[in-house]
Amino acid sequence: MFTVDTPVTHQPAHVPNLNDWKETGSKIRASRSTVFSLWHSGVLGSLKVGKRRFSTDQQIAEFIDRQSMGGAA
C-alpha cells in the first residue's frame, strides 16, 4: 500500500504565445516573405512545431529592441 502525506500538485508550465507568420508580420509590420526571410536568416527568433514555424511574443519583442538599437545582433 502506498500513501501520500502531502498532495502532489503540478503547476502547468508557462506556454508562450505562438505567433504564425501572419501574426508575426502584423506585429512587426512586415510581409510574409520578409517574415520568412528573417526566420531563415536567424535575425528573428522562431521555433518549429511540426512543419510550421512560429515566433513567441518575447522573440518578437527582442527583435524590435535590437532594431531600435540600430539593428545590432
PyMOL commands that set and color helices and strands:
alter all, ss='L'
color gray80, all
select helices_A, chain A and resi 21-28+32-41+57-68
alter helices_A, ss='H'
color red, helices_A
select strands_A, chain A and resi 18-19+47-49+52-56
alter strands_A, ss='S'
color yellow, strands_A
deselect
rebuild
show_as cartoon
